[in-house]
Amino acid sequence: MNEEKATLEPRWLWYLVSFVLPVVGIILGILYRRRENPASRDFAKKTTIAAIVGIVACVVFYVVWFFVFGAAELMG
């Protein structure tokens, strides 16, 4: 296998999957972090970051959802 193509292609799709399904991003990050290829390590770092951002976005969404509908319930 070519050293330059040691990561999954297309990368943007895996970043999106990592954002939507953070568990996949964390697993990809763990698997690709162990490789010695710098491109693989960069891929691992970005998928892990996408997973963390996905988790944070989900938490923020639920907090906003709670306050919006919690306030609506109190008013009505």
N, CA, C and O atoms as a GROMACS GRO file, in nm:
protein
  304
    1MET      N    1   0.084  -0.118   0.000
    1MET     CA    2   0.000   0.000   0.000
    1MET      C    3   0.089   0.124   0.000
    1MET      O    4   0.191   0.128   0.068
    2ASN      N    5   0.050   0.222  -0.075
    2ASN     CA    6   0.124   0.346  -0.084
    2ASN      C    7   0.121   0.419   0.050
    2ASN      O    8   0.016   0.428   0.114
    3GLU      N    9   0.236   0.471   0.093
    3GLU     CA   10   0.244   0.538   0.223
    3GLU      C   11   0.160   0.665   0.227
    3GLU      O   12   0.106   0.701   0.331
    4GLU      N   13   0.150   0.734   0.113
    4GLU     CA   14   0.072   0.857   0.109
    4GLU      C   15  -0.078   0.830   0.120
    4GLU      O   16  -0.153   0.915   0.168
    5LYS      N   17  -0.123   0.713   0.076
    5LYS     CA   18  -0.265   0.677   0.079
    5LYS      C   19  -0.295   0.582   0.194
    5LYS      O   20  -0.374   0.488   0.177
    6ALA      N   21  -0.234   0.604   0.308
    6ALA     CA   22  -0.253   0.514   0.422
    6ALA      C   23  -0.381   0.545   0.500
    6ALA      O   24  -0.416   0.471   0.591
    7THR      N   25  -0.449   0.653   0.464
    7THR     CA   26  -0.573   0.687   0.534
    7THR      C   27  -0.693   0.660   0.445
    7THR      O   28  -0.679   0.642   0.324
    8LEU      N   29  -0.809   0.657   0.504
    8LEU     CA   30  -0.933   0.631   0.431
    8LEU      C   31  -0.968   0.750   0.343
    8LEU      O   32  -0.957   0.865   0.386
    9GLU      N   33  -1.010   0.724   0.223
    9GLU     CA   34  -1.051   0.829   0.131
    9GLU      C   35  -1.199   0.815   0.102
    9GLU      O   36  -1.246   0.701   0.099
   10PRO      N   37  -1.274   0.914   0.081
   10PRO     CA   38  -1.244   1.056   0.094
   10PRO      C   39  -1.244   1.099   0.240
   10PRO      O   40  -1.331   1.060   0.318
   11ARG      N   41  -1.147   1.177   0.277
   11ARG     CA   42  -1.131   1.215   0.418
   11ARG      C   43  -1.247   1.298   0.470
   11ARG      O   44  -1.291   1.279   0.583
   12TRP      N   45  -1.298   1.391   0.389
   12TRP     CA   46  -1.406   1.478   0.436
   12TRP      C   47  -1.527   1.398   0.480
   12TRP      O   48  -1.598   1.438   0.572
   13LEU      N   49  -1.551   1.285   0.415
   13LEU     CA   50  -1.664   1.201   0.453
   13LEU      C   51  -1.642   1.141   0.592
   13LEU      O   52  -1.735   1.133   0.672
   14TRP      N   53  -1.520   1.101   0.620
   14TRP     CA   54  -1.490   1.044   0.752
   14TRP      C   55  -1.494   1.151   0.860
   14TRP      O   56  -1.528   1.122   0.975
   15TYR      N   57  -1.459   1.276   0.826
   15TYR     CA   58  -1.472   1.384   0.923
   15TYR      C   59  -1.619   1.408   0.955
   15TYR      O   60  -1.656   1.430   1.070
   16LEU      N   61  -1.704   1.404   0.853
   16LEU     CA   62  -1.847   1.421   0.872
   16LEU      C   63  -1.905   1.307   0.956
   16LEU      O   64  -1.984   1.331   1.047
   17VAL      N   65  -1.865   1.184   0.925
   17VAL     CA   66  -1.912   1.068   1.003
   17VAL      C   67  -1.864   1.081   1.148
   17VAL      O   68  -1.938   1.049   1.241
   18SER      N   69  -1.742   1.128   1.167
   18SER     CA   70  -1.688   1.146   1.302
   18SER      C   71  -1.766   1.252   1.380
   18SER      O   72  -1.783   1.241   1.501
   19PHE      N   73  -1.813   1.354   1.309
   19PHE     CA   74  -1.892   1.459   1.374
   19PHE      C   75  -2.030   1.407   1.413
   19PHE      O   76  -2.078   1.433   1.523
   20VAL      N   77  -2.093   1.333   1.322
   20VAL     CA   78  -2.229   1.285   1.346
   20VAL      C   79  -2.230   1.166   1.442
   20VAL      O   80  -2.318   1.157   1.528
   21LEU      N   81  -2.134   1.077   1.429
   21LEU     CA   82  -2.121   0.960   1.517
   21LEU      C   83  -1.985   0.965   1.587
   21LEU      O   84  -1.888   0.906   1.539
   22PRO      N   85  -1.977   1.036   1.698
   22PRO     CA   86  -1.849   1.057   1.764
   22PRO      C   87  -1.775   0.929   1.801
   22PRO      O   88  -1.652   0.928   1.806
   23VAL      N   89  -1.845   0.822   1.827
   23VAL     CA   90  -1.779   0.695   1.862
   23VAL      C   91  -1.691   0.649   1.746
   23VAL      O   92  -1.580   0.598   1.767
   24VAL      N   93  -1.739   0.667   1.623
   24VAL     CA   94  -1.661   0.630   1.505
   24VAL      C   95  -1.535   0.715   1.497
   24VAL      O   96  -1.427   0.664   1.468
   25GLY      N   97  -1.547   0.843   1.523
   25GLY     CA   98  -1.432   0.933   1.520
   25GLY      C   99  -1.327   0.897   1.623
   25GLY      O  100  -1.208   0.902   1.595
   26ILE      N  101  -1.372   0.861   1.742
   26ILE     CA  102  -1.278   0.822   1.847
   26ILE      C  103  -1.208   0.692   1.811
   26ILE      O  104  -1.087   0.678   1.833
   27ILE      N  105  -1.281   0.597   1.758
   27ILE     CA  106  -1.220   0.470   1.717
   27ILE      C  107  -1.120   0.492   1.604
   27ILE      O  108  -1.010   0.437   1.607
   28LEU      N  109  -1.158   0.571   1.503
   28LEU     CA  110  -1.064   0.601   1.394
   28LEU      C  111  -0.940   0.672   1.448
   28LEU      O  112  -0.828   0.645   1.406
   29GLY      N  113  -0.962   0.764   1.542
   29GLY     CA  114  -0.848   0.834   1.601
   29GLY      C  115  -0.753   0.740   1.672
   29GLY      O  116  -0.631   0.755   1.659
   30ILE      N  117  -0.806   0.646   1.745
   30ILE     CA  118  -0.721   0.549   1.816
   30ILE      C  119  -0.646   0.460   1.716
   30ILE      O  120  -0.527   0.437   1.732
   31LEU      N  121  -0.716   0.412   1.616
   31LEU     CA  122  -0.654   0.321   1.519
   31LEU      C  123  -0.544   0.390   1.436
   31LEU      O  124  -0.437   0.333   1.416
   32TYR      N  125  -0.573   0.510   1.388
   32TYR     CA  126  -0.477   0.578   1.302
   32TYR      C  127  -0.366   0.649   1.379
   32TYR      O  128  -0.262   0.680   1.321
   33ARG      N  129  -0.386   0.674   1.507
   33ARG     CA  130  -0.282   0.738   1.588
   33ARG      C  131  -0.162   0.644   1.605
   33ARG      O  132  -0.050   0.690   1.623
   34ARG      N  133  -0.185   0.514   1.599
   34ARG     CA  134  -0.079   0.415   1.620
   34ARG      C  135   0.014   0.402   1.500
   34ARG      O  136   0.123   0.345   1.513
   35ARG      N  137  -0.026   0.453   1.385
   35ARG     CA  138   0.058   0.442   1.266
   35ARG      C  139   0.169   0.546   1.270
   35ARG      O  140   0.154   0.652   1.332
   36GLU      N  141   0.278   0.515   1.204
   36GLU     CA  142   0.393   0.606   1.206
   36GLU      C  143   0.388   0.710   1.096
   36GLU      O  144   0.465   0.807   1.098
   37ASN      N  145   0.301   0.693   1.000
   37ASN     CA  146   0.288   0.787   0.890
   37ASN      C  147   0.231   0.920   0.941
   37ASN      O  148   0.128   0.920   1.007
   38PRO      N  149   0.297   1.034   0.912
   38PRO     CA  150   0.246   1.163   0.959
   38PRO      C  151   0.106   1.196   0.906
   38PRO      O  152   0.028   1.262   0.974
   39ALA      N  153   0.076   1.152   0.784
   39ALA     CA  154  -0.058   1.177   0.730
   39ALA      C  155  -0.164   1.101   0.810
   39ALA      O  156  -0.274   1.152   0.832
   40SER      N  157  -0.131   0.981   0.854
   40SER     CA  158  -0.224   0.903   0.935
   40SER      C  159  -0.245   0.967   1.071
   40SER      O  160  -0.356   0.969   1.123
   41ARG      N  161  -0.139   1.018   1.128
   41ARG     CA  162  -0.151   1.086   1.259
   41ARG      C  163  -0.235   1.213   1.247
   41ARG      O  164  -0.313   1.245   1.336
   42ASP      N  165  -0.217   1.285   1.137
   42ASP     CA  166  -0.297   1.405   1.114
   42ASP      C  167  -0.444   1.369   1.096
   42ASP      O  168  -0.532   1.438   1.148
   43PHE      N  169  -0.471   1.261   1.023
   43PHE     CA  170  -0.607   1.212   1.005
   43PHE      C  171  -0.668   1.174   1.140
   43PHE      O  172  -0.784   1.206   1.167
   44ALA      N  173  -0.590   1.106   1.224
   44ALA     CA  174  -0.638   1.066   1.357
   44ALA      C  175  -0.672   1.188   1.442
   44ALA      O  176  -0.774   1.190   1.511
   45LYS      N  177  -0.587   1.289   1.435
   45LYS     CA  178  -0.610   1.410   1.513
   45LYS      C  179  -0.738   1.480   1.469
   45LYS      O  180  -0.817   1.525   1.552
   46LYS      N  181  -0.758   1.490   1.338
   46LYS     CA  182  -0.876   1.560   1.286
   46LYS      C  183  -1.006   1.483   1.312
   46LYS      O  184  -1.109   1.544   1.339
   47THR      N  185  -1.002   1.351   1.304
   47THR     CA  186  -1.123   1.275   1.334
   47THR      C  187  -1.158   1.283   1.482
   47THR      O  188  -1.275   1.288   1.518
   48THR      N  189  -1.056   1.284   1.567
   48THR     CA  190  -1.080   1.297   1.711
   48THR      C  191  -1.138   1.435   1.742
   48THR      O  192  -1.231   1.447   1.823
   49ILE      N  193  -1.084   1.538   1.679
   49ILE     CA  194  -1.136   1.673   1.699
   49ILE      C  195  -1.281   1.682   1.651
   49ILE      O  196  -1.365   1.743   1.717
   50ALA      N  197  -1.311   1.622   1.535
   50ALA     CA  198  -1.448   1.623   1.484
   50ALA      C  199  -1.542   1.551   1.580
   50ALA      O  200  -1.656   1.594   1.598
   51ALA      N  201  -1.496   1.444   1.641
   51ALA     CA  202  -1.578   1.370   1.738
   51ALA      C  203  -1.606   1.456   1.862
   51ALA      O  204  -1.718   1.459   1.911
   52ILE      N  205  -1.504   1.524   1.910
   52ILE     CA  206  -1.520   1.609   2.029
   52ILE      C  207  -1.614   1.726   1.998
   52ILE      O  208  -1.700   1.760   2.080
   53VAL      N  209  -1.597   1.786   1.881
   53VAL     CA  210  -1.686   1.896   1.842
   53VAL      C  211  -1.830   1.845   1.828
   53VAL      O  212  -1.924   1.916   1.864
   54GLY      N  213  -1.847   1.725   1.776
   54GLY     CA  214  -1.980   1.667   1.766
   54GLY      C  215  -2.045   1.645   1.901
   54GLY      O  216  -2.164   1.670   1.918
   55ILE      N  217  -1.967   1.599   1.997
   55ILE     CA  218  -2.019   1.579   2.133
   55ILE      C  219  -2.058   1.712   2.195
   55ILE      O  220  -2.165   1.723   2.255
   56VAL      N  221  -1.972   1.812   2.181
   56VAL     CA  222  -2.001   1.945   2.237
   56VAL      C  223  -2.125   2.005   2.171
   56VAL      O  224  -2.209   2.064   2.239
   57ALA      N  225  -2.136   1.991   2.039
   57ALA     CA  226  -2.253   2.044   1.968
   57ALA      C  227  -2.380   1.976   2.016
   57ALA      O  228  -2.484   2.042   2.030
   58CYS      N  229  -2.374   1.847   2.041
   58CYS     CA  230  -2.491   1.773   2.088
   58CYS      C  231  -2.532   1.822   2.228
   58CYS      O  232  -2.651   1.841   2.254
   59VAL      N  233  -2.436   1.841   2.314
   59VAL     CA  234  -2.465   1.889   2.450
   59VAL      C  235  -2.525   2.029   2.445
   59VAL      O  236  -2.624   2.057   2.513
   60VAL      N  237  -2.466   2.116   2.364
   60VAL     CA  238  -2.519   2.252   2.352
   60VAL      C  239  -2.661   2.249   2.296
   60VAL      O  240  -2.748   2.323   2.344
   61PHE      N  241  -2.686   2.166   2.197
   61PHE     CA  242  -2.820   2.153   2.141
   61PHE      C  243  -2.921   2.111   2.247
   61PHE      O  244  -3.029   2.169   2.257
   62TYR      N  245  -2.886   2.011   2.328
   62TYR     CA  246  -2.979   1.964   2.430
   62TYR      C  247  -3.002   2.067   2.539
   62TYR      O  248  -3.113   2.078   2.591
   63VAL      N  249  -2.900   2.142   2.575
   63VAL     CA  250  -2.918   2.247   2.676
   63VAL      C  251  -3.011   2.356   2.623
   63VAL      O  252  -3.102   2.400   2.693
   64VAL      N  253  -2.987   2.399   2.500
   64VAL     CA  254  -3.075   2.501   2.440
   64VAL      C  255  -3.217   2.447   2.427
   64VAL      O  256  -3.314   2.517   2.457
   65TRP      N  257  -3.230   2.323   2.382
   65TRP     CA  258  -3.362   2.259   2.369
   65TRP      C  259  -3.434   2.258   2.504
   65TRP      O  260  -3.553   2.290   2.512
   66PHE      N  261  -3.362   2.222   2.609
   66PHE     CA  262  -3.421   2.216   2.743
   66PHE      C  263  -3.470   2.354   2.786
   66PHE      O  264  -3.581   2.366   2.837
   67PHE      N  265  -3.388   2.456   2.767
   67PHE     CA  266  -3.428   2.590   2.810
   67PHE      C  267  -3.542   2.646   2.726
   67PHE      O  268  -3.632   2.711   2.780
   68VAL      N  269  -3.541   2.622   2.598
   68VAL     CA  270  -3.649   2.675   2.512
   68VAL      C  271  -3.780   2.607   2.545
   68VAL      O  272  -3.880   2.676   2.567
   69PHE      N  273  -3.784   2.476   2.550
   69PHE     CA  274  -3.909   2.408   2.577
   69PHE      C  275  -3.944   2.408   2.725
   69PHE      O  276  -4.062   2.397   2.760
   70GLY      N  277  -3.845   2.419   2.812
   70GLY     CA  278  -3.875   2.432   2.954
   70GLY      C  279  -3.940   2.566   2.984
   70GLY      O  280  -4.035   2.574   3.063
   71ALA      N  281  -3.890   2.672   2.920
   71ALA     CA  282  -3.949   2.803   2.938
   71ALA      C  283  -4.088   2.809   2.876
   71ALA      O  284  -4.178   2.872   2.932
   72ALA      N  285  -4.107   2.745   2.762
   72ALA     CA  286  -4.239   2.745   2.698
   72ALA      C  287  -4.340   2.672   2.786
   72ALA      O  288  -4.456   2.712   2.793
   73GLU      N  289  -4.296   2.566   2.852
   73GLU     CA  290  -4.387   2.492   2.939
   73GLU      C  291  -4.427   2.573   3.062
   73GLU      O  292  -4.540   2.566   3.108
   74LEU      N  293  -4.332   2.652   3.114
   74LEU     CA  294  -4.362   2.736   3.230
   74LEU      C  295  -4.457   2.849   3.194
   74LEU      O  296  -4.538   2.891   3.276
   75MET      N  297  -4.447   2.898   3.071
   75MET     CA  298  -4.531   3.010   3.029
   75MET      C  299  -4.671   2.965   2.988
   75MET      O  300  -4.766   3.043   2.993
   76GLY      N  301  -4.684   2.842   2.948
   76GLY     CA  302  -4.810   2.807   2.891
   76GLY      C  303  -4.880   2.695   2.953
   76GLY      O  304  -4.989   2.658   2.910
   0.00000   0.00000   0.00000
